[in-house]
Amino acid sequence: QVQLVESGGGLVETGGSLRLSCVVSGRGVSSSAMGWFRQAPGKEREFVAGFRSTGLTTYYAESVKGRFTINRDNAKNTLYLQMNSLKPEDTAVYSCAAAGTTGWASFAPPNYDMSYWGKGTLVTVSS
């Protein structure tokens, strides 16, 4: 059974940094597409960053390009999201997700081609 457990959220001031972690169990972190998503209060879930397949190419939402970096560590079976230059509008619950197959993921709503989801970690950026 695939399980995803996020950590690393918290309260940070504008301009600060956080690194989120997503520990994967039940499969390898590079065995499928994986991504980070977020949902702010009163808003729909949105894509943040991801690997669209088992390869190394990364993709980012325009709103986080140049500020966020996604990577995965096969030795630790963990997906990371390094977030720099944080803004109040980055405040949200951040969740990691993994695809159920080895194919290419669209990262398009409503389910973003993801089959497994973590419970999320809250990031709050104060102004």
C-alpha positions as CSV (number, residue, x, y, z in Angstrom):
1,Q,0.0,0.0,0.0
2,V,1.4,3.4,-1.0
3,Q,1.5,6.0,1.7
4,L,2.7,9.6,1.5
5,V,3.5,11.6,4.7
6,E,4.3,15.3,4.5
7,S,6.2,17.4,7.0
8,G,8.0,20.7,7.2
9,G,5.2,23.2,7.2
10,G,4.9,26.0,9.6
11,L,4.7,29.8,10.1
12,V,7.3,32.0,8.3
13,E,7.6,35.6,7.5
14,T,7.4,37.1,4.1
15,G,10.6,36.5,2.3
16,G,11.5,33.4,4.4
17,S,12.1,29.9,3.4
18,L,10.8,26.4,4.2
19,R,11.5,22.9,2.9
20,L,8.7,20.4,2.8
21,S,9.3,16.7,2.8
22,C,7.1,13.8,1.6
23,V,8.2,10.4,2.7
24,V,7.0,7.7,0.4
25,S,6.4,4.1,1.5
26,G,5.1,1.1,-0.5
27,R,6.9,2.1,-3.7
28,G,9.9,4.1,-4.9
29,V,9.8,7.9,-5.0
30,S,11.0,7.8,-8.7
31,S,8.7,5.0,-9.8
32,S,6.0,7.3,-11.1
33,A,5.1,11.0,-11.6
34,M,4.9,12.9,-8.4
35,G,4.0,16.4,-7.5
36,W,3.2,19.0,-4.9
37,F,-0.2,20.7,-4.8
38,R,-1.7,23.3,-2.5
39,Q,-5.1,24.5,-1.4
40,A,-5.6,27.9,0.1
41,P,-8.7,28.6,2.3
42,G,-11.7,29.0,0.1
43,K,-9.9,28.1,-3.1
44,E,-9.5,25.1,-5.3
45,R,-6.5,22.8,-5.1
46,E,-3.8,23.9,-7.6
47,F,-0.7,22.3,-9.0
48,V,2.6,23.7,-7.6
49,A,5.5,21.6,-8.9
50,G,6.2,18.1,-10.1
51,F,7.9,15.4,-12.1
52,R,5.6,14.4,-14.9
53,S,7.1,11.0,-15.2
54,T,9.9,8.8,-13.8
55,G,12.4,11.1,-15.4
56,L,14.3,14.1,-14.2
57,T,12.4,16.9,-15.9
58,T,10.6,19.2,-13.5
59,Y,7.6,21.5,-14.0
60,Y,6.4,24.5,-12.0
61,A,3.3,26.7,-11.8
62,E,4.1,30.1,-13.1
63,S,3.4,31.6,-9.7
64,V,6.3,29.7,-8.1
65,K,8.9,29.6,-10.8
66,G,12.2,30.8,-9.7
67,R,11.2,30.6,-6.0
68,F,10.4,26.9,-5.5
69,T,12.5,23.8,-6.3
70,I,11.3,20.2,-6.3
71,N,13.6,17.2,-6.1
72,R,13.5,13.6,-5.0
73,D,16.0,11.6,-3.1
74,N,15.9,7.9,-4.0
75,A,18.1,6.9,-1.1
76,K,15.7,8.4,1.4
77,N,12.6,7.7,-0.8
78,T,11.5,11.3,-0.2
79,L,10.1,14.1,-2.3
80,Y,11.1,17.6,-1.3
81,L,9.9,21.1,-2.1
82,Q,12.3,23.9,-1.3
83,M,10.4,27.2,-1.0
84,N,12.2,30.5,-1.0
85,S,11.1,34.1,-1.1
86,L,7.8,33.1,0.4
87,K,4.8,35.4,0.0
88,P,1.5,35.7,1.9
89,E,-0.3,34.3,-1.1
90,D,1.7,31.1,-0.7
91,T,-0.3,30.3,2.4
92,A,-2.0,27.0,2.0
93,V,-2.1,23.3,2.9
94,Y,0.6,21.6,0.8
95,S,0.1,18.0,-0.2
96,C,2.3,15.6,-2.2
97,A,0.8,13.1,-4.6
98,A,1.9,10.2,-6.7
99,A,0.5,8.7,-9.9
100,G,-0.8,5.2,-10.0
101,T,1.1,4.2,-13.2
102,T,4.5,4.8,-14.7
103,G,3.0,7.0,-17.5
104,W,3.1,10.7,-18.1
105,A,0.9,12.9,-15.8
106,S,-0.9,15.9,-17.1
107,F,-1.2,17.7,-13.7
108,A,-4.6,18.9,-14.9
109,P,-7.6,19.2,-12.6
110,P,-9.7,17.7,-11.2
111,N,-7.5,14.7,-10.1
112,Y,-4.2,15.8,-11.8
113,D,-3.6,12.1,-12.9
114,M,-2.6,11.4,-9.3
115,S,-3.8,8.3,-7.4
116,Y,-2.2,8.7,-4.0
117,W,-2.3,11.7,-1.8
118,G,-0.8,12.7,1.5
119,K,-2.8,14.5,4.2
120,G,-0.9,17.7,3.8
121,T,1.1,20.2,5.8
122,L,0.1,23.8,6.5
123,V,2.3,26.6,5.4
124,T,1.4,30.1,6.7
125,V,3.3,33.1,5.5
126,S,2.8,36.3,7.5
127,S,2.9,39.7,6.0
